[in-house]
Amino acid sequence: MNMNRLKYLGILVSLLASTSSPAPVRISNMNDFNMPAWPGSGNLVLADPICIYNSAGTAYSVTVTGSGPGGAFRVTSGALFINFAVAFAGSSGAFANLTTGVARARNNANTTSTNCGGGTNAQMRVTFTNANLSAAEAATYTGLLTVLLQP
């Protein structure tokens, strides 16, 4: 596809976030990732500040699975697809890349407020690389990220 046409049409992506958490761990303030049209160069990076609560202590693990084959982090439009990366940061702000289906231990849950008192203590980040976006055809892509928190 002509790059100018791709740049003009843009690539629209919607990632829906689904959460599943056994008590006493909860996640709040999680939003869908709605990506603006891609300008034709550079990575697209989206971050979502969230709140992690655990009434049993600050430790928890987060596991993220995508909707692509084998749980891959991928958005699709029919047979078309774009792979992306997912990273997670605790209150320190240092992001760690996630592997689909693999738990990542964290130790920064809020223990007093299920919504962090209206604040946040973690972030999810989604990155679409310039290379993957450059190779993609213009379309509307969608995908699902499932986030599992465990104490």
Backbone as a chain_set.jsonl record, in Angstrom:
{"seq": "MNMNRLKYLGILVSLLASTSSPAPVRISNMNDFNMPAWPGSGNLVLADPICIYNSAGTAYSVTVTGSGPGGAFRVTSGALFINFAVAFAGSSGAFANLTTGVARARNNANTTSTNCGGGTNAQMRVTFTNANLSAAEAATYTGLLTVLLQP", "coords": {"N": [[0.847, -1.175, 0.0], [0.498, 2.24, -0.735], [2.493, 4.494, 1.034], [1.76, 7.144, 1.615], [-0.987, 7.013, 1.382], [-1.57, 5.242, 3.485], [-0.718, 6.81, 5.574], [-2.537, 8.87, 5.354], [-5.063, 7.58, 5.7], [-4.702, 6.366, 8.123], [-4.239, 4.182, 10.98], [-6.463, 2.707, 12.961], [-6.872, 1.722, 16.232], [-8.261, -0.257, 18.748], [-7.94, -1.357, 21.932], [-9.312, -3.435, 24.198], [-9.628, -3.668, 27.642], [-9.751, -6.29, 29.851], [-10.474, -7.492, 33.049], [-9.645, -9.848, 35.574], [-9.802, -10.904, 38.759], [-9.048, -12.585, 41.712], [-10.485, -12.178, 44.979], [-8.314, -11.038, 47.501], [-7.474, -9.026, 45.752], [-7.64, -6.184, 43.649], [-8.274, -4.262, 40.68], [-8.43, -0.97, 39.507], [-9.584, 1.917, 37.663], [-8.828, 1.206, 35.105], [-8.651, 1.62, 31.667], [-9.845, 1.428, 28.243], [-7.556, 1.154, 25.517], [-7.41, 3.506, 23.164], [-6.35, 4.235, 20.112], [-4.979, 6.975, 18.366], [-5.042, 8.079, 14.893], [-2.261, 6.916, 13.063], [0.616, 8.83, 12.356], [2.385, 8.148, 10.317], [5.059, 7.697, 10.805], [7.405, 6.621, 13.313], [7.14, 5.154, 16.632], [4.074, 4.134, 18.203], [2.933, 4.822, 21.323], [1.073, 4.009, 24.107], [-0.162, 4.705, 27.317], [-1.675, 3.661, 30.378], [-2.617, 4.798, 33.381], [-3.216, 3.09, 36.409], [-4.885, 1.618, 39.28], [-3.818, -0.595, 41.743], [-4.997, -2.719, 44.18], [-4.651, -4.496, 47.214], [-5.867, -6.202, 49.794], [-4.531, -7.92, 51.433], [-1.846, -7.311, 51.565], [1.132, -5.737, 50.138], [2.193, -7.193, 48.035], [1.734, -8.716, 44.819], [0.838, -10.389, 41.739], [0.934, -9.874, 38.22], [-0.58, -10.899, 35.257], [-0.744, -10.864, 31.818], [-2.628, -11.438, 28.924], [-2.96, -11.675, 25.428], [-5.225, -11.359, 22.58], [-4.432, -12.662, 20.332], [-3.183, -15.503, 18.384], [-2.309, -18.165, 20.542], [-2.362, -16.436, 22.666], [-1.048, -14.159, 21.938], [0.132, -10.764, 21.821], [-1.635, -8.895, 19.912], [-3.376, -7.065, 17.428], [-6.198, -7.211, 15.246], [-7.664, -7.134, 11.953], [-9.842, -8.62, 10.256], [-8.062, -10.823, 8.24], [-5.767, -9.383, 8.513], [-3.109, -8.168, 10.628], [-1.452, -6.653, 13.492], [1.318, -6.796, 15.49], [2.155, -6.072, 18.911], [3.781, -4.667, 21.83], [3.622, -5.171, 25.386], [3.934, -3.549, 28.467], [4.559, -3.156, 31.992], [4.394, -1.102, 34.839], [5.233, -0.409, 38.195], [4.788, 1.691, 41.089], [7.262, 2.911, 40.992], [7.688, 3.643, 38.42], [9.306, 2.395, 36.593], [9.259, 0.557, 33.741], [8.537, -2.824, 32.886], [8.872, -5.206, 30.4], [6.297, -7.399, 29.351], [5.584, -10.881, 28.983], [3.316, -12.786, 27.182], [0.907, -14.426, 29.148], [2.651, -14.961, 31.258], [3.346, -14.6, 34.628], [4.149, -11.638, 36.41], [5.849, -10.567, 39.171], [5.03, -8.116, 41.611], [5.285, -5.417, 44.016], [3.766, -3.272, 45.123], [1.13, -2.724, 45.812], [-1.765, -0.9, 46.835], [-2.907, -0.876, 50.105], [-4.957, 0.145, 51.559], [-6.997, 1.526, 50.217], [-9.388, 0.82, 47.787], [-9.449, 2.175, 45.406], [-7.137, 3.613, 45.344], [-7.42, 6.036, 46.623], [-8.347, 7.76, 44.685], [-6.122, 8.144, 43.179], [-3.272, 6.726, 41.42], [-1.167, 3.788, 41.184], [0.268, 2.264, 39.463], [1.081, 1.372, 36.02], [-0.037, 0.444, 32.771], [1.413, -0.209, 29.651], [1.3, 0.058, 26.147], [2.94, -0.679, 23.157], [3.312, 0.011, 19.799], [5.429, -0.719, 17.258], [7.321, 1.291, 14.942], [8.216, -0.201, 12.741], [6.369, -2.368, 12.632], [3.969, -0.952, 12.255], [4.517, 0.38, 9.855], [4.527, -1.714, 8.066], [1.92, -2.465, 8.018], [-1.43, -2.632, 6.7], [-3.829, -0.09, 5.946], [-6.576, 0.006, 8.047], [-9.236, -0.799, 10.348], [-8.319, -1.9, 13.382], [-8.707, -4.276, 16.014], [-8.435, -5.564, 19.354], [-7.947, -7.617, 22.298], [-6.926, -7.343, 25.619], [-6.344, -9.362, 28.352], [-6.21, -9.051, 31.748], [-4.882, -10.452, 34.578], [-4.857, -10.413, 38.008], [-3.176, -11.55, 40.893], [-2.935, -12.407, 44.364]], "CA": [[0.0, 0.0, 0.0], [1.212, 3.505, -0.778], [2.683, 5.017, 2.389], [0.979, 8.361, 1.797], [-2.378, 6.605, 1.615], [-1.617, 4.713, 4.844], [-0.596, 7.962, 6.46], [-3.783, 9.624, 5.273], [-6.163, 6.823, 6.273], [-4.402, 6.045, 9.507], [-4.553, 2.87, 11.528], [-7.227, 2.922, 14.181], [-6.758, 0.539, 17.078], [-8.939, -0.238, 20.036], [-7.626, -2.493, 22.786], [-10.213, -3.474, 25.335], [-8.978, -4.274, 28.8], [-10.622, -7.12, 30.665], [-9.764, -7.867, 34.266], [-10.141, -10.957, 36.377], [-8.984, -10.889, 39.967], [-9.644, -13.174, 42.908], [-10.333, -11.355, 46.183], [-8.546, -9.655, 47.896], [-6.777, -8.103, 44.85], [-8.538, -5.5, 42.719], [-7.697, -3.249, 39.802], [-9.402, 0.069, 39.163], [-9.152, 2.993, 36.772], [-8.314, 0.672, 33.843], [-9.404, 2.105, 30.515], [-9.493, 0.89, 26.94], [-6.549, 1.898, 24.764], [-7.93, 3.953, 21.877], [-5.199, 4.834, 19.457], [-5.254, 7.941, 17.297], [-4.478, 7.716, 13.59], [-0.802, 6.925, 13.029], [1.038, 9.884, 11.428], [3.197, 7.624, 9.224], [6.402, 7.351, 11.253], [7.592, 6.567, 14.753], [6.359, 4.214, 17.438], [2.902, 4.639, 18.917], [3.006, 4.339, 22.701], [-0.075, 4.405, 24.917], [-0.041, 4.276, 28.715], [-2.899, 3.789, 31.159], [-2.368, 4.741, 34.822], [-4.225, 2.272, 37.07], [-4.73, 1.409, 40.716], [-3.803, -1.979, 42.202], [-5.317, -2.821, 45.6], [-4.57, -5.841, 47.782], [-6.135, -6.077, 51.225], [-3.67, -8.85, 52.176], [-0.463, -6.845, 51.577], [1.549, -5.005, 48.941], [2.654, -8.109, 46.975], [0.765, -9.276, 43.881], [1.421, -10.674, 40.43], [0.093, -9.48, 37.093], [-0.421, -11.72, 34.06], [-1.507, -10.282, 30.719], [-2.752, -12.308, 27.756], [-3.569, -11.007, 24.288], [-6.259, -12.098, 21.854], [-3.859, -13.303, 19.158], [-2.927, -16.941, 18.535], [-1.47, -18.478, 21.691], [-2.369, -15.315, 23.607], [-0.135, -13.117, 21.44], [-0.269, -9.359, 21.856], [-1.883, -8.636, 18.495], [-4.67, -6.549, 17.007], [-6.532, -7.766, 13.938], [-8.749, -6.638, 11.107], [-9.96, -9.764, 9.342], [-6.802, -11.58, 8.193], [-4.658, -8.461, 8.776], [-2.783, -8.057, 12.055], [-0.287, -5.883, 13.923], [1.808, -7.203, 16.81], [2.562, -4.971, 19.774], [4.4, -5.064, 23.099], [2.947, -4.703, 26.595], [4.833, -3.374, 29.614], [3.867, -2.827, 33.24], [5.241, -0.385, 35.802], [4.692, -0.125, 39.523], [4.871, 3.096, 41.494], [8.583, 3.466, 40.677], [7.66, 4.139, 37.052], [10.188, 1.593, 35.735], [8.472, -0.411, 32.989], [9.09, -4.146, 32.583], [8.129, -5.834, 29.314], [5.585, -8.602, 29.74], [5.429, -11.99, 28.053], [1.942, -13.242, 27.323], [0.64, -15.556, 30.015], [3.692, -15.146, 32.28], [3.123, -13.71, 35.768], [5.237, -10.736, 36.822], [5.656, -10.2, 40.581], [5.112, -6.705, 41.969], [5.186, -5.227, 45.461], [3.39, -1.881, 45.357], [-0.321, -2.581, 45.906], [-2.332, -0.08, 47.889], [-3.551, -1.783, 51.066], [-5.978, 0.846, 52.338], [-8.066, 2.091, 49.394], [-9.595, 0.039, 46.56], [-9.22, 3.027, 44.236], [-5.929, 4.408, 45.622], [-7.822, 7.385, 47.024], [-8.509, 8.554, 43.474], [-4.841, 8.205, 42.469], [-2.821, 5.506, 40.75], [0.111, 3.27, 41.683], [0.841, 1.4, 38.441], [0.727, 1.734, 34.649], [0.086, -0.502, 31.658], [1.845, 0.508, 28.445], [1.216, -0.694, 24.9], [3.798, -0.048, 22.158], [3.306, -0.456, 18.419], [6.676, -0.213, 16.682], [7.296, 1.893, 13.622], [8.361, -1.27, 11.746], [5.097, -3.09, 12.502], [2.967, -0.053, 11.69], [4.882, 0.653, 8.462], [4.198, -2.891, 7.264], [0.486, -2.741, 8.118], [-2.364, -1.998, 5.781], [-4.805, 0.778, 6.6], [-7.802, -0.7, 8.423], [-9.588, -0.631, 11.756], [-7.843, -3.083, 14.082], [-9.155, -4.404, 17.39], [-7.848, -6.666, 20.098], [-8.331, -7.688, 23.694], [-5.927, -7.708, 26.619], [-6.925, -9.858, 29.583], [-5.283, -8.796, 32.847], [-5.181, -11.251, 35.771], [-4.081, -10.073, 39.211], [-3.238, -12.559, 41.945], [-2.19, -11.984, 45.562]], "C": [[0.897, 1.244, 0.0], [1.268, 4.121, 0.614], [1.88, 6.292, 2.628], [-0.482, 8.028, 2.062], [-2.526, 6.061, 3.035], [-1.581, 5.862, 5.842], [-1.905, 8.738, 6.487], [-4.927, 8.886, 5.955], [-5.957, 6.534, 7.754], [-4.736, 4.606, 9.857], [-5.237, 3.119, 12.855], [-7.225, 1.63, 14.978], [-7.55, 0.754, 18.355], [-8.563, -1.509, 20.777], [-8.534, -2.421, 23.995], [-9.535, -4.203, 26.47], [-10.013, -5.026, 29.625], [-9.842, -7.526, 31.896], [-10.454, -9.03, 34.955], [-9.239, -11.051, 37.59], [-9.701, -11.592, 41.108], [-9.484, -12.21, 44.076], [-9.096, -11.857, 46.901], [-7.89, -8.636, 46.974], [-7.781, -7.5, 43.873], [-7.737, -4.519, 41.869], [-8.792, -2.229, 39.503], [-8.746, 1.106, 38.266], [-8.556, 2.468, 35.467], [-9.238, 1.088, 32.714], [-8.991, 1.369, 29.256], [-8.397, 1.765, 26.328], [-7.175, 2.246, 23.41], [-6.851, 4.772, 21.195], [-5.631, 5.843, 18.395], [-4.678, 7.431, 15.979], [-2.957, 7.86, 13.635], [-0.336, 7.947, 11.994], [1.954, 9.403, 10.303], [4.626, 7.325, 9.596], [6.453, 7.377, 12.774], [6.743, 5.499, 15.419], [5.115, 4.909, 17.97], [2.905, 3.997, 20.295], [1.816, 4.906, 23.474], [0.106, 3.879, 26.322], [-1.361, 4.532, 29.435], [-2.553, 3.69, 32.637], [-3.524, 4.022, 35.515], [-3.944, 2.197, 38.566], [-4.795, -0.088, 41.008], [-4.0, -1.964, 43.71], [-5.201, -4.278, 46.029], [-4.757, -5.711, 49.291], [-5.211, -6.954, 52.063], [-2.208, -8.407, 52.222], [-0.09, -6.213, 50.254], [1.941, -5.908, 47.778], [1.481, -8.598, 46.116], [1.52, -9.669, 42.614], [0.411, -10.277, 39.362], [0.448, -10.368, 35.901], [-1.308, -11.119, 32.984], [-1.468, -11.25, 29.54], [-3.446, -11.522, 26.652], [-4.585, -11.898, 23.598], [-5.74, -12.737, 20.573], [-3.641, -14.791, 19.396], [-1.968, -17.209, 19.686], [-1.402, -17.371, 22.719], [-1.477, -14.162, 23.189], [-0.74, -11.729, 21.584], [-0.396, -8.902, 20.407], [-3.27, -8.03, 18.328], [-4.92, -7.032, 15.586], [-7.628, -6.97, 13.257], [-8.927, -7.69, 10.028], [-8.68, -10.572, 9.402], [-5.583, -10.697, 8.469], [-4.369, -8.412, 10.271], [-1.571, -7.161, 12.26], [0.079, -6.374, 15.319], [2.231, -5.967, 17.597], [3.171, -5.533, 21.049], [3.597, -4.469, 24.252], [3.986, -4.619, 27.704], [4.012, -2.923, 30.809], [4.854, -2.136, 34.166], [4.504, -0.237, 37.114], [4.873, 1.338, 39.83], [6.224, 3.729, 41.206], [8.622, 4.073, 39.283], [8.553, 3.374, 36.105], [9.372, 0.494, 35.055], [9.251, -1.703, 32.779], [8.229, -4.741, 31.477], [7.508, -7.129, 29.806], [5.603, -9.617, 28.611], [4.034, -12.535, 28.263], [1.837, -14.477, 28.216], [1.641, -15.805, 31.126], [3.486, -14.109, 33.391], [4.367, -12.894, 36.079], [4.933, -10.288, 38.246], [5.864, -8.705, 40.773], [4.906, -6.578, 43.471], [4.804, -3.784, 45.797], [1.881, -1.674, 45.456], [-0.704, -1.64, 47.041], [-3.084, -1.017, 48.824], [-4.693, -1.122, 51.834], [-7.157, 1.347, 51.516], [-8.193, 1.315, 48.084], [-9.407, 0.864, 45.295], [-8.031, 3.969, 44.426], [-6.268, 5.85, 45.997], [-8.005, 8.319, 45.844], [-7.224, 8.691, 42.677], [-4.528, 6.899, 41.76], [-1.499, 5.05, 41.369], [0.782, 2.311, 40.696], [0.428, 1.913, 37.065], [0.863, 0.528, 33.738], [0.491, 0.331, 30.445], [1.798, -0.437, 27.259], [2.054, 0.056, 23.864], [3.665, -0.755, 20.815], [4.542, 0.133, 17.756], [6.453, 0.378, 15.292], [7.363, 0.815, 12.542], [7.049, -2.016, 11.534], [4.011, -2.22, 11.88], [3.247, 0.241, 10.218], [4.488, -0.489, 7.54], [2.696, -3.169, 7.205], [-0.306, -2.031, 7.033], [-3.344, -1.144, 6.569], [-6.095, -0.001, 6.824], [-8.137, -0.306, 9.854], [-9.268, -1.941, 12.451], [-8.388, -3.091, 15.505], [-8.461, -5.587, 18.049], [-8.299, -6.598, 21.537], [-7.119, -8.063, 24.53], [-6.665, -8.177, 27.857], [-5.866, -9.74, 30.669], [-5.754, -9.587, 34.063], [-4.27, -10.802, 36.882], [-4.263, -11.181, 40.218], [-2.432, -12.088, 43.142], [-0.878, -12.746, 45.694]], "O": [[1.932, 1.274, 0.666], [0.249, 4.257, 1.29], [1.371, 6.501, 3.73], [-1.138, 8.684, 2.871], [-3.498, 6.38, 3.72], [-2.322, 5.877, 6.824], [-2.327, 9.21, 7.543], [-5.686, 9.493, 6.71], [-6.909, 6.468, 8.531], [-5.43, 3.911, 9.114], [-4.64, 3.684, 13.771], [-7.543, 0.566, 14.447], [-7.503, 1.825, 18.96], [-8.836, -2.613, 20.304], [-8.514, -1.436, 24.733], [-8.929, -5.254, 26.262], [-11.024, -4.461, 30.042], [-8.664, -7.87, 31.796], [-11.677, -9.169, 34.919], [-8.033, -11.257, 37.454], [-10.833, -11.241, 41.44], [-8.48, -11.504, 44.169], [-8.863, -13.066, 46.892], [-7.754, -7.476, 47.363], [-8.65, -8.191, 43.341], [-6.686, -4.021, 42.273], [-9.945, -2.595, 39.274], [-7.523, 1.16, 38.131], [-7.847, 3.206, 34.782], [-10.455, 0.926, 32.797], [-7.922, 0.761, 29.201], [-8.327, 2.965, 26.593], [-7.436, 1.355, 22.602], [-6.491, 5.859, 21.646], [-6.55, 5.58, 17.619], [-3.917, 6.465, 15.958], [-2.437, 8.828, 14.19], [-0.832, 7.945, 10.868], [2.273, 10.188, 9.409], [5.358, 6.753, 8.789], [5.662, 8.053, 13.432], [5.766, 5.009, 14.853], [5.105, 6.125, 18.164], [2.884, 2.772, 20.418], [1.584, 6.115, 23.491], [0.489, 2.723, 26.505], [-2.07, 5.494, 29.139], [-2.223, 2.603, 33.112], [-4.688, 4.313, 35.237], [-2.906, 2.653, 39.047], [-5.723, -0.769, 40.57], [-3.269, -1.288, 44.435], [-5.604, -5.183, 45.299], [-3.895, -5.169, 49.981], [-5.111, -6.761, 53.274], [-1.398, -9.073, 52.865], [-0.913, -6.159, 49.34], [2.016, -5.441, 46.641], [0.388, -8.856, 46.619], [2.69, -9.326, 42.442], [-0.8, -10.337, 39.573], [1.621, -10.562, 35.581], [-2.495, -10.89, 33.213], [-0.421, -11.805, 29.205], [-4.404, -10.792, 26.907], [-4.782, -13.049, 23.985], [-6.521, -13.295, 19.803], [-3.889, -15.285, 20.496], [-0.931, -16.556, 19.797], [-0.498, -17.352, 23.555], [-1.181, -13.281, 23.996], [-1.953, -11.543, 21.484], [0.595, -8.566, 19.757], [-4.219, -8.43, 19.001], [-3.983, -7.238, 14.815], [-8.398, -6.246, 13.887], [-8.246, -7.658, 9.003], [-8.246, -10.968, 10.484], [-4.479, -11.212, 8.642], [-5.271, -8.593, 11.088], [-0.776, -6.936, 11.348], [-0.756, -6.366, 16.224], [2.615, -4.949, 17.021], [3.084, -6.732, 21.314], [2.978, -3.413, 24.12], [4.817, -5.515, 27.858], [2.917, -2.38, 30.662], [6.014, -2.538, 34.263], [3.302, 0.028, 37.142], [5.088, 2.144, 38.924], [6.335, 4.954, 41.177], [9.474, 4.912, 38.987], [8.564, 3.671, 34.911], [8.854, -0.399, 35.724], [10.456, -1.687, 32.529], [7.004, -4.78, 31.592], [8.117, -7.866, 30.581], [5.634, -9.258, 27.434], [3.609, -12.727, 29.403], [2.583, -15.443, 28.055], [1.494, -16.772, 31.873], [3.455, -12.905, 33.135], [5.49, -13.396, 36.019], [3.884, -9.697, 38.503], [6.759, -8.107, 40.176], [4.418, -7.502, 44.123], [5.432, -3.149, 46.644], [1.395, -0.57, 45.212], [-0.041, -1.597, 48.078], [-3.832, -1.876, 48.357], [-5.327, -1.764, 52.67], [-8.23, 1.573, 52.076], [-7.214, 1.169, 47.353], [-9.222, 0.3, 44.216], [-7.929, 4.995, 43.754], [-5.497, 6.769, 45.723], [-7.84, 9.532, 45.977], [-7.228, 9.295, 41.604], [-5.412, 6.073, 41.532], [-0.8, 5.839, 42.004], [1.745, 1.628, 41.044], [-0.449, 2.767, 36.944], [1.758, -0.3, 33.908], [-0.019, 1.432, 30.236], [2.207, -1.594, 27.357], [1.91, 1.268, 23.702], [3.877, -1.963, 20.711], [4.69, 1.354, 17.696], [5.522, 0.007, 14.577], [6.654, 0.898, 11.54], [6.655, -2.271, 10.396], [3.22, -2.699, 11.067], [2.316, 0.342, 9.42], [4.154, -0.27, 6.376], [2.252, -4.015, 6.43], [0.09, -0.983, 6.523], [-3.652, -1.443, 7.723], [-6.639, -0.596, 5.894], [-7.392, 0.44, 10.49], [-9.869, -2.973, 12.152], [-8.518, -2.039, 16.13], [-7.964, -6.49, 17.376], [-8.953, -5.641, 21.951], [-6.377, -8.985, 24.192], [-7.528, -7.462, 28.365], [-4.76, -10.264, 30.53], [-6.883, -9.418, 34.524], [-3.048, -10.805, 36.731], [-5.366, -11.7, 40.388], [-1.388, -11.455, 42.989], [-0.125, -12.52, 46.642]]}, "num_chains": 1, "name": "protein.A"}
